[in-house]
Amino acid sequence: MAGNVWIVAEHWKGAVSDATCELLALGRDLADRLGVRLEAVLLGHEARAMAASLGPADAVLYVDHPTLADAGGLQASRAIAALASARQPMAILVPATTVSWDLLGLLPARMGAPLVNFCRQVEVVDGALRVSSLLYGGKMAVTVAAGDGPVVLAVLPGIGPAAVEGAAAPAIEDVAVDLPGDPGVRLLEYQEPEAGDVDITQQDVLVAVGRGISSQANIEVAEELASALGGAVCGSRPVIDQGWLPLSRQVGKSGVTVRPRLYVAAGISGAPEHVEGMKGAELIVAVNTDAGAPIFSVAHYGIVDDATDVLEALAEAVARRKG
Ligand code: FAD
């Protein structure tokens, strides 16, 4: 009989991540189509209460161990590999996020199982899993069929809804796993974003600047527009790498994922690593001098022009309308 579908519940400082909620929705759909159970694997220490938020799963496999208190791939990979060896799931879905990154390297190796990385679509075709994924930083898309044995799927955040509404509380199964007392790697400290900086994940309006903004001085114009609209400024990686904005303002794969009501992307090309972090915005307006820039394929409105000129004109227009 086919094994069940598993999702790994990613949590951070006592809360289940948005990416986990998305996996629950995806996993629920896949399990229903395959006629198997959806099980969520929750690892932690004194973290059992979080199981209640994993509603769409039929059951939560909860492993409690003092060395699982902090996020860390080494000990988590030991625990999940031991569970998988005993129970043989069909597929293990893990969020492809910076939190789960080291787990994703270790788990398939420990299990001797294949890994499909950067999954952007997972379907059931003829009773088996078919996965579409991105390679080479998003430059190539491939579709692969999962084989018979367990497969680990690293699922990109933001590819589907996070539907957890109306789900009944799942059954919780406490599972004991033999783990070494020394986890090998220990978390020494959390490094918080600079105190007092804006949390861009909580903004309704974001004005994002990319390399096309040309200089740090031009960010002032973006600040003017953002403040006129009651929002904040954020940026693509080159802008952060150059020190023009703090790291807490970086949007994308190695930054944060944002879902504002309005996202103005100025001088941003639309690389997959950036788009991953902003494509969930309700309304995307892109400004770029290159009409062929990939950002226009995710934007709802596009302006082919100089970023600084357009931001300036928009800031003036908003100020005029307000005042
Ligand atoms: P560019 O790609 O250089 O684009 C600049 C754009 O500005 C061009 O489209 C150009 O036409 C336009 N332009 C030029 N002059 C003007 C002008 N005067 N007015 C208007 N437009 C103009 N990137 C992120 O953003 N966030 C991440 O979290 C992230 N994580 C990454 C993780 C990994 C593992 C890797 C490999 C890469 C990551 N990147 C990330 C980098 C990403 O691949 C791109 O290099 C980056 O997003 C490009 O930033 P950009 O669009 O500002 O610059």
Residues whose N, C-alpha, C, O or C-beta is under 5 A from the ligand:
A	BS01	FAD	G210 R211 G212 G235 S236 R237 P238 V251 G252 K253 S254 G255 G267 I268 S269 G270 A271 E273 H274 V287 N288 T289 D290 A293 D305 D306 A307
